[in-house]
Amino acid sequence: MAKFKRIVSNIEKCFKVYAEEREVDALSFHQIKNWYNSQDKNGISSARLINLLRKRPQFIWQYTERKVGSNETVSYWSLGQKSILPNPAEGWVVVEQKEAISA
């Protein structure tokens, strides 16, 4: 049995719920964490969540946004190979990265 199988399946469920109910393919790190913590009594830490997102092949990093005038960033992830075009909100810019985030 794979380590963290239940946690990974719950993260996958998060992507499926957002895709079905809200028709959203790319989720921010904070959306995933908030959904998971509201569904699971033990919750998940930021460090564990980012580790699982980076190391599991089913989760694909899409892009990162940075708030103008600060170092606050938000990364967006998808389940599977989807090409999502960034659409930053006002006051946010897309961070240019040479290659995808990997472990």
N, C-alpha and C positions, 0 to 999 in steps of 0.2 A: 504494500500500500504506500502510495507516495506521501511524502511529508507535506502537510498543509493542504491536503486534498479538499477538505471541507471548506476552508477559507477561500481557496481558489474557485471552487464551485459557487460560493456565495458572491464573489466578485464578478464572475461570469453572469450570474443571475441579475446583478445590478445593471450590467450593460443591456441585457435582454429586456428588463423592465422599462428602462428609459427608451429603448428602441420601439417597443410596442405602445407604450402609453403616451410618450411625448415626441416620438419620431426623431430622436437625437442619436446620432451615430458616434460622435466623439464627446467624451465626458471629461470634465476637469478633475484633477486630483482631488479637489475639495468636495466635488459632487459625489465621487466614489466613496470617499472616507465618511462623509456625513450620512449617506444612504446605508453603508455597512454598519456604522455605529448605531443607527436607529433601528436596524433589523436584528442585531446580535447583542445579547445581554453582556457579553464580555468586550465587545468592540474590537478595534484594531488600532495599533499605533501608526503614526506617520511613517516611521522607519520600516516597520514590517510591510506596510502596504506598498511603499515605493520599491522595496526590495523584490516583492512578488511581481509587481508590474514590470520591472526591468528584466527579471530573469526568466519569466515564463513566455514562451514563444507565441502564445495566443493573444497576448496583449501587445499592441503596436503603438509606439509613441508617434504622435502626429505632428505637434508643434508646441512651442512655448511662447507665451506672451509676457511682456514686461510692462509695468505701469510707468508711464512717462515721469521722469524726475525722481524715481526711486529704484530700489533694487528688488522690489516685490515681483515675483514671477509666478505664473500658473502654467502647468503643463497639461496637455490634452492627450487622451489615450483612446484607442478604439479596440474592439474585440475583432481580431482577424485583419486581413489585408484590405483596408479601405483607404482610399485617398481622399482626405478631408481638406477642403480649402479653408485657410484661416479667415476668420471674419472678426477682427478685434473690435471691442467696444470702444467708445470714445475715451481717449486718455490712455489707451493701451497700444503697444506696437508688438509686432511679431519679432521674436529674437531669431537672428540668422545663425544657424548651426550647420557646420560642414557635413555632419553625418548624424544619424539617429542615435539617441541615447542607448547605450548598451552596457552590460555588466562588465 
